[in-house]
Amino acid sequence: MYGIDMSGKTAVVAGVANKWSIAWGIAPVLHQAGYQLVLPYLSDREKSGIEKLVSSAGLDNVVIPPDPCNASNDDDIDRLFSFVKESTGRVDAFAHCMAFAPPEALQGDFSATSREAYRIAMDISAYSFVAMTQRASELMTDGGGVVTMTFMASEKVFPHYNVMGSAKAALEHAVRQLAFELGPKNIRVNTISAGPISTVSARGVSGFLDFLDTYKERAPLRRGVTQEEVGKTALYLLSDMASGVTGEVIHVDAGYNVMGI
């Protein structure tokens, strides 16, 4: 459907929680391109939800691990990728779509962020990418692609996004550092800076819906972006079509990032 054939390759897509997840915008696109999917999950409730999503979308050749993976736990991450190695033998693509900050840290002033909220945001939203990419890269025996999700709050102030802006800035640095370190293994590392999408976590940011309306008015395309559009960009970055692209931040935001006002 997308003109890219990745049959015989395996992609791990971390972060599918429900049908609104950006990860769920990526997974079906990769599947249609031929990837075998491995879909980790945080809890048994999420596992049940993923199974229903996979079934309703008619996806086959999808591997759902037997155990949950808490991205803040190294033992869980090790268990996940040990399972991936045993079940698929290798990894060709890894999509990291995970971010979290305590809700109270996304409501008031950034200066009021607690030490614990800052630690949690950095751990889940930035360090988990480093930890999981390190394990995934060990299974990329023939090179591969890695992609994660950022937001323009890494570059500019978005009221109430607060500590998540700090986490996204750290995430983007990790992308550049990992691109440098993994390049000799022919592993490319990039990130997508997506426009605002009405996910469950995004709606937890105070004032999000008002910003979404303003964004649609000011973006050059005069609209928002869809999960599928993010998914298609992820497919490009993970496939051989982007064989010379690494360490990049690719904006998929209807052009909003080019505007000065």
NUDOLO-312308 format. One record per residue (C-alpha): residue in one letter; residue number from 1; x, y, z. Coordinates in nm, 2 decimals. Layout:
residues N
@resn: A	resi: NUM	east: X	north: Y	up: Z
...
end
This chain:
residues 261
@resn: M	resi: 1	east: 0.00	north: 0.00	up: 0.00
@resn: Y	resi: 2	east: 0.28	north: 0.24	up: 0.08
@resn: G	resi: 3	east: 0.52	north: 0.12	up: -0.19
@resn: I	resi: 4	east: 0.78	north: 0.00	up: 0.06
@resn: D	resi: 5	east: 0.82	north: -0.38	up: 0.11
@resn: M	resi: 6	east: 0.97	north: -0.48	up: 0.44
@resn: S	resi: 7	east: 0.86	north: -0.84	up: 0.44
@resn: G	resi: 8	east: 1.08	north: -1.07	up: 0.65
@resn: K	resi: 9	east: 1.18	north: -0.79	up: 0.88
@resn: T	resi: 10	east: 1.08	north: -0.74	up: 1.25
@resn: A	resi: 11	east: 0.98	north: -0.42	up: 1.42
@resn: V	resi: 12	east: 0.94	north: -0.36	up: 1.79
@resn: V	resi: 13	east: 0.68	north: -0.08	up: 1.86
@resn: A	resi: 14	east: 0.68	north: 0.02	up: 2.22
@resn: G	resi: 15	east: 0.40	north: 0.25	up: 2.36
@resn: V	resi: 16	east: 0.07	north: 0.11	up: 2.22
@resn: A	resi: 17	east: -0.18	north: 0.18	up: 2.50
@resn: N	resi: 18	east: -0.50	north: 0.24	up: 2.32
@resn: K	resi: 19	east: -0.64	north: 0.34	up: 1.98
@resn: W	resi: 20	east: -0.54	north: 0.70	up: 2.03
@resn: S	resi: 21	east: -0.17	north: 0.62	up: 2.09
@resn: I	resi: 22	east: 0.08	north: 0.75	up: 1.84
@resn: A	resi: 23	east: 0.23	north: 0.41	up: 1.86
@resn: W	resi: 24	east: -0.09	north: 0.27	up: 1.72
@resn: G	resi: 25	east: -0.06	north: 0.51	up: 1.43
@resn: I	resi: 26	east: 0.28	north: 0.36	up: 1.35
@resn: A	resi: 27	east: 0.21	north: -0.01	up: 1.41
@resn: P	resi: 28	east: -0.05	north: -0.07	up: 1.14
@resn: V	resi: 29	east: 0.15	north: 0.12	up: 0.88
@resn: L	resi: 30	east: 0.46	north: -0.09	up: 0.95
@resn: H	resi: 31	east: 0.25	north: -0.40	up: 0.94
@resn: Q	resi: 32	east: 0.10	north: -0.31	up: 0.60
@resn: A	resi: 33	east: 0.46	north: -0.26	up: 0.47
@resn: G	resi: 34	east: 0.54	north: -0.62	up: 0.57
@resn: Y	resi: 35	east: 0.71	north: -0.59	up: 0.91
@resn: Q	resi: 36	east: 0.64	north: -0.86	up: 1.17
@resn: L	resi: 37	east: 0.54	north: -0.66	up: 1.48
@resn: V	resi: 38	east: 0.63	north: -0.71	up: 1.84
@resn: L	resi: 39	east: 0.41	north: -0.50	up: 2.07
@resn: P	resi: 40	east: 0.52	north: -0.47	up: 2.43
@resn: Y	resi: 41	east: 0.28	north: -0.35	up: 2.70
@resn: L	resi: 42	east: 0.29	north: -0.20	up: 3.04
@resn: S	resi: 43	east: 0.01	north: -0.40	up: 3.22
@resn: D	resi: 44	east: -0.23	north: -0.68	up: 3.17
@resn: R	resi: 45	east: -0.50	north: -0.43	up: 3.10
@resn: E	resi: 46	east: -0.30	north: -0.28	up: 2.82
@resn: K	resi: 47	east: -0.23	north: -0.63	up: 2.69
@resn: S	resi: 48	east: -0.60	north: -0.70	up: 2.66
@resn: G	resi: 49	east: -0.65	north: -0.37	up: 2.48
@resn: I	resi: 50	east: -0.37	north: -0.44	up: 2.23
@resn: E	resi: 51	east: -0.51	north: -0.78	up: 2.16
@resn: K	resi: 52	east: -0.85	north: -0.62	up: 2.08
@resn: L	resi: 53	east: -0.69	north: -0.36	up: 1.86
@resn: V	resi: 54	east: -0.48	north: -0.62	up: 1.67
@resn: S	resi: 55	east: -0.79	north: -0.83	up: 1.62
@resn: S	resi: 56	east: -1.02	north: -0.55	up: 1.51
@resn: A	resi: 57	east: -0.76	north: -0.42	up: 1.26
@resn: G	resi: 58	east: -0.72	north: -0.78	up: 1.12
@resn: L	resi: 59	east: -0.34	north: -0.77	up: 1.18
@resn: D	resi: 60	east: -0.16	north: -1.10	up: 1.15
@resn: N	resi: 61	east: 0.20	north: -1.19	up: 1.23
@resn: V	resi: 62	east: 0.19	north: -0.99	up: 1.55
@resn: V	resi: 63	east: 0.39	north: -1.10	up: 1.85
@resn: I	resi: 64	east: 0.27	north: -1.00	up: 2.20
@resn: P	resi: 65	east: 0.51	north: -1.08	up: 2.48
@resn: P	resi: 66	east: 0.39	north: -1.30	up: 2.77
@resn: D	resi: 67	east: 0.51	north: -1.05	up: 3.03
@resn: P	resi: 68	east: 0.45	north: -0.68	up: 3.08
@resn: C	resi: 69	east: 0.74	north: -0.43	up: 3.04
@resn: N	resi: 70	east: 0.78	north: -0.14	up: 3.28
@resn: A	resi: 71	east: 1.02	north: 0.09	up: 3.10
@resn: S	resi: 72	east: 1.16	north: 0.22	up: 3.43
@resn: N	resi: 73	east: 1.27	north: -0.13	up: 3.52
@resn: D	resi: 74	east: 1.59	north: -0.27	up: 3.36
@resn: D	resi: 75	east: 1.49	north: -0.63	up: 3.45
@resn: D	resi: 76	east: 1.17	north: -0.59	up: 3.25
@resn: I	resi: 77	east: 1.35	north: -0.44	up: 2.95
@resn: D	resi: 78	east: 1.60	north: -0.73	up: 2.96
@resn: R	resi: 79	east: 1.32	north: -0.98	up: 2.98
@resn: L	resi: 80	east: 1.14	north: -0.82	up: 2.69
@resn: F	resi: 81	east: 1.44	north: -0.82	up: 2.45
@resn: S	resi: 82	east: 1.54	north: -1.17	up: 2.56
@resn: F	resi: 83	east: 1.19	north: -1.28	up: 2.46
@resn: V	resi: 84	east: 1.23	north: -1.09	up: 2.13
@resn: K	resi: 85	east: 1.56	north: -1.27	up: 2.06
@resn: E	resi: 86	east: 1.41	north: -1.61	up: 2.13
@resn: S	resi: 87	east: 1.09	north: -1.55	up: 1.93
@resn: T	resi: 88	east: 1.21	north: -1.35	up: 1.62
@resn: G	resi: 89	east: 1.59	north: -1.40	up: 1.62
@resn: R	resi: 90	east: 1.66	north: -1.04	up: 1.54
@resn: V	resi: 91	east: 1.53	north: -0.68	up: 1.53
@resn: D	resi: 92	east: 1.53	north: -0.46	up: 1.22
@resn: A	resi: 93	east: 1.34	north: -0.16	up: 1.35
@resn: F	resi: 94	east: 1.25	north: -0.01	up: 1.69
@resn: A	resi: 95	east: 0.99	north: 0.26	up: 1.75
@resn: H	resi: 96	east: 0.99	north: 0.42	up: 2.09
@resn: C	resi: 97	east: 0.67	north: 0.61	up: 2.16
@resn: M	resi: 98	east: 0.67	north: 0.64	up: 2.54
@resn: A	resi: 99	east: 0.65	north: 0.95	up: 2.76
@resn: F	resi: 100	east: 0.51	north: 1.03	up: 3.10
@resn: A	resi: 101	east: 0.51	north: 1.29	up: 3.37
@resn: P	resi: 102	east: 0.30	north: 1.31	up: 3.68
@resn: P	resi: 103	east: -0.03	north: 1.49	up: 3.60
@resn: E	resi: 104	east: 0.03	north: 1.76	up: 3.86
@resn: A	resi: 105	east: 0.36	north: 1.86	up: 3.68
@resn: L	resi: 106	east: 0.16	north: 1.95	up: 3.36
@resn: Q	resi: 107	east: -0.09	north: 2.18	up: 3.53
@resn: G	resi: 108	east: 0.09	north: 2.47	up: 3.71
@resn: D	resi: 109	east: 0.42	north: 2.65	up: 3.68
@resn: F	resi: 110	east: 0.73	north: 2.48	up: 3.56
@resn: S	resi: 111	east: 0.92	north: 2.64	up: 3.85
@resn: A	resi: 112	east: 0.70	north: 2.43	up: 4.09
@resn: T	resi: 113	east: 0.81	north: 2.10	up: 3.94
@resn: S	resi: 114	east: 0.91	north: 1.86	up: 4.22
@resn: R	resi: 115	east: 1.24	north: 1.68	up: 4.21
@resn: E	resi: 116	east: 1.05	north: 1.35	up: 4.19
@resn: A	resi: 117	east: 0.83	north: 1.46	up: 3.90
@resn: Y	resi: 118	east: 1.14	north: 1.57	up: 3.71
@resn: R	resi: 119	east: 1.31	north: 1.24	up: 3.78
@resn: I	resi: 120	east: 1.01	north: 1.04	up: 3.66
@resn: A	resi: 121	east: 0.96	north: 1.25	up: 3.34
@resn: M	resi: 122	east: 1.33	north: 1.21	up: 3.25
@resn: D	resi: 123	east: 1.33	north: 0.84	up: 3.34
@resn: I	resi: 124	east: 1.03	north: 0.73	up: 3.13
@resn: S	resi: 125	east: 1.04	north: 0.99	up: 2.85
@resn: A	resi: 126	east: 1.42	north: 1.00	up: 2.78
@resn: Y	resi: 127	east: 1.62	north: 0.74	up: 2.96
@resn: S	resi: 128	east: 1.39	north: 0.45	up: 2.86
@resn: F	resi: 129	east: 1.48	north: 0.53	up: 2.50
@resn: V	resi: 130	east: 1.85	north: 0.50	up: 2.57
@resn: A	resi: 131	east: 1.80	north: 0.17	up: 2.77
@resn: M	resi: 132	east: 1.56	north: 0.01	up: 2.52
@resn: T	resi: 133	east: 1.77	north: 0.12	up: 2.21
@resn: Q	resi: 134	east: 2.08	north: -0.03	up: 2.37
@resn: R	resi: 135	east: 1.91	north: -0.37	up: 2.40
@resn: A	resi: 136	east: 1.74	north: -0.34	up: 2.06
@resn: S	resi: 137	east: 2.06	north: -0.25	up: 1.88
@resn: E	resi: 138	east: 2.22	north: -0.57	up: 2.01
@resn: L	resi: 139	east: 1.97	north: -0.76	up: 1.80
@resn: M	resi: 140	east: 2.02	north: -0.55	up: 1.49
@resn: T	resi: 141	east: 2.27	north: -0.79	up: 1.34
@resn: D	resi: 142	east: 2.23	north: -0.65	up: 0.99
@resn: G	resi: 143	east: 2.18	north: -0.28	up: 1.07
@resn: G	resi: 144	east: 1.85	north: -0.12	up: 1.13
@resn: G	resi: 145	east: 1.65	north: 0.18	up: 1.21
@resn: V	resi: 146	east: 1.53	north: 0.34	up: 1.54
@resn: V	resi: 147	east: 1.28	north: 0.62	up: 1.58
@resn: T	resi: 148	east: 1.13	north: 0.80	up: 1.88
@resn: M	resi: 149	east: 0.87	north: 1.08	up: 1.93
@resn: T	resi: 150	east: 0.95	north: 1.43	up: 2.03
@resn: F	resi: 151	east: 0.76	north: 1.77	up: 2.03
@resn: M	resi: 152	east: 0.85	north: 2.13	up: 1.96
@resn: A	resi: 153	east: 0.84	north: 2.21	up: 2.33
@resn: S	resi: 154	east: 1.20	north: 2.09	up: 2.32
@resn: E	resi: 155	east: 1.28	north: 2.41	up: 2.13
@resn: K	resi: 156	east: 1.02	north: 2.66	up: 2.25
@resn: V	resi: 157	east: 0.80	north: 2.74	up: 2.54
@resn: F	resi: 158	east: 0.45	north: 2.58	up: 2.54
@resn: P	resi: 159	east: 0.26	north: 2.68	up: 2.85
@resn: H	resi: 160	east: 0.19	north: 2.39	up: 3.09
@resn: Y	resi: 161	east: 0.40	north: 2.14	up: 2.89
@resn: N	resi: 162	east: 0.66	north: 2.21	up: 3.15
@resn: V	resi: 163	east: 0.89	north: 1.93	up: 3.25
@resn: M	resi: 164	east: 0.80	north: 1.73	up: 2.94
@resn: G	resi: 165	east: 0.97	north: 2.00	up: 2.73
@resn: S	resi: 166	east: 1.29	north: 1.93	up: 2.93
@resn: A	resi: 167	east: 1.24	north: 1.56	up: 2.88
@resn: K	resi: 168	east: 1.20	north: 1.60	up: 2.50
@resn: A	resi: 169	east: 1.51	north: 1.82	up: 2.48
@resn: A	resi: 170	east: 1.70	north: 1.54	up: 2.66
@resn: L	resi: 171	east: 1.55	north: 1.28	up: 2.43
@resn: E	resi: 172	east: 1.67	north: 1.47	up: 2.12
@resn: H	resi: 173	east: 2.02	north: 1.49	up: 2.26
@resn: A	resi: 174	east: 2.00	north: 1.11	up: 2.31
@resn: V	resi: 175	east: 1.90	north: 1.07	up: 1.95
@resn: R	resi: 176	east: 2.21	north: 1.25	up: 1.83
@resn: Q	resi: 177	east: 2.44	north: 1.07	up: 2.07
@resn: L	resi: 178	east: 2.30	north: 0.73	up: 1.98
@resn: A	resi: 179	east: 2.32	north: 0.81	up: 1.60
@resn: F	resi: 180	east: 2.69	north: 0.88	up: 1.65
@resn: E	resi: 181	east: 2.76	north: 0.57	up: 1.85
@resn: L	resi: 182	east: 2.55	north: 0.32	up: 1.65
@resn: G	resi: 183	east: 2.63	north: 0.46	up: 1.30
@resn: P	resi: 184	east: 2.93	north: 0.23	up: 1.25
@resn: K	resi: 185	east: 2.69	north: -0.07	up: 1.29
@resn: N	resi: 186	east: 2.47	north: 0.08	up: 1.02
@resn: I	resi: 187	east: 2.20	north: 0.16	up: 1.27
@resn: R	resi: 188	east: 2.02	north: 0.49	up: 1.21
@resn: V	resi: 189	east: 1.85	north: 0.68	up: 1.49
@resn: N	resi: 190	east: 1.60	north: 0.96	up: 1.43
@resn: T	resi: 191	east: 1.31	north: 1.13	up: 1.59
@resn: I	resi: 192	east: 0.97	north: 1.27	up: 1.47
@resn: S	resi: 193	east: 0.85	north: 1.60	up: 1.61
@resn: A	resi: 194	east: 0.48	north: 1.55	up: 1.56
@resn: G	resi: 195	east: 0.22	north: 1.82	up: 1.58
@resn: P	resi: 196	east: -0.03	north: 1.79	up: 1.87
@resn: I	resi: 197	east: -0.25	north: 1.48	up: 1.84
@resn: S	resi: 198	east: -0.54	north: 1.43	up: 2.08
@resn: T	resi: 199	east: -0.39	north: 1.13	up: 2.27
@resn: V	resi: 200	east: -0.49	north: 1.05	up: 2.63
@resn: S	resi: 201	east: -0.16	north: 1.18	up: 2.76
@resn: A	resi: 202	east: -0.18	north: 1.50	up: 2.55
@resn: R	resi: 203	east: -0.53	north: 1.58	up: 2.69
@resn: G	resi: 204	east: -0.37	north: 1.57	up: 3.04
@resn: V	resi: 205	east: -0.18	north: 1.89	up: 2.95
@resn: S	resi: 206	east: -0.37	north: 2.20	up: 3.08
@resn: G	resi: 207	east: -0.50	north: 2.41	up: 2.79
@resn: F	resi: 208	east: -0.43	north: 2.14	up: 2.53
@resn: L	resi: 209	east: -0.76	north: 2.17	up: 2.34
@resn: D	resi: 210	east: -0.73	north: 2.55	up: 2.31
@resn: F	resi: 211	east: -0.38	north: 2.51	up: 2.18
@resn: L	resi: 212	east: -0.49	north: 2.25	up: 1.92
@resn: D	resi: 213	east: -0.75	north: 2.50	up: 1.78
@resn: T	resi: 214	east: -0.48	north: 2.77	up: 1.76
@resn: Y	resi: 215	east: -0.24	north: 2.53	up: 1.60
@resn: K	resi: 216	east: -0.48	north: 2.44	up: 1.32
@resn: E	resi: 217	east: -0.54	north: 2.81	up: 1.25
@resn: R	resi: 218	east: -0.17	north: 2.90	up: 1.22
@resn: A	resi: 219	east: -0.01	north: 2.59	up: 1.06
@resn: P	resi: 220	east: 0.06	north: 2.64	up: 0.69
@resn: L	resi: 221	east: -0.17	north: 2.35	up: 0.60
@resn: R	resi: 222	east: -0.44	north: 2.49	up: 0.82
@resn: R	resi: 223	east: -0.51	north: 2.16	up: 0.98
@resn: G	resi: 224	east: -0.37	north: 1.91	up: 1.23
@resn: V	resi: 225	east: -0.18	north: 1.59	up: 1.15
@resn: T	resi: 226	east: -0.31	north: 1.23	up: 1.19
@resn: Q	resi: 227	east: -0.16	north: 0.93	up: 1.35
@resn: E	resi: 228	east: -0.12	north: 0.77	up: 1.00
@resn: E	resi: 229	east: 0.08	north: 1.06	up: 0.88
@resn: V	resi: 230	east: 0.32	north: 1.01	up: 1.17
@resn: G	resi: 231	east: 0.32	north: 0.64	up: 1.10
@resn: K	resi: 232	east: 0.41	north: 0.69	up: 0.73
@resn: T	resi: 233	east: 0.71	north: 0.91	up: 0.83
@resn: A	resi: 234	east: 0.82	north: 0.65	up: 1.08
@resn: L	resi: 235	east: 0.80	north: 0.39	up: 0.80
@resn: Y	resi: 236	east: 1.02	north: 0.61	up: 0.58
@resn: L	resi: 237	east: 1.28	north: 0.66	up: 0.86
@resn: L	resi: 238	east: 1.29	north: 0.30	up: 0.96
@resn: S	resi: 239	east: 1.31	north: 0.17	up: 0.60
@resn: D	resi: 240	east: 1.60	north: 0.17	up: 0.35
@resn: M	resi: 241	east: 1.43	north: 0.47	up: 0.19
@resn: A	resi: 242	east: 1.61	north: 0.68	up: 0.46
@resn: S	resi: 243	east: 1.94	north: 0.49	up: 0.44
@resn: G	resi: 244	east: 2.14	north: 0.82	up: 0.45
@resn: V	resi: 245	east: 1.94	north: 0.99	up: 0.73
@resn: T	resi: 246	east: 2.04	north: 0.97	up: 1.09
@resn: G	resi: 247	east: 2.05	north: 1.20	up: 1.40
@resn: E	resi: 248	east: 1.76	north: 1.41	up: 1.26
@resn: V	resi: 249	east: 1.45	north: 1.57	up: 1.40
@resn: I	resi: 250	east: 1.18	north: 1.54	up: 1.13
@resn: H	resi: 251	east: 0.88	north: 1.77	up: 1.18
@resn: V	resi: 252	east: 0.54	north: 1.62	up: 1.10
@resn: D	resi: 253	east: 0.33	north: 1.91	up: 1.21
@resn: A	resi: 254	east: 0.15	north: 2.06	up: 0.90
@resn: G	resi: 255	east: 0.44	north: 2.31	up: 0.89
@resn: Y	resi: 256	east: 0.37	north: 2.48	up: 1.22
@resn: N	resi: 257	east: 0.74	north: 2.48	up: 1.32
@resn: V	resi: 258	east: 0.82	north: 2.73	up: 1.04
@resn: M	resi: 259	east: 0.59	north: 3.00	up: 1.17
@resn: G	resi: 260	east: 0.72	north: 3.30	up: 1.36
@resn: I	resi: 261	east: 0.38	north: 3.41	up: 1.49
end
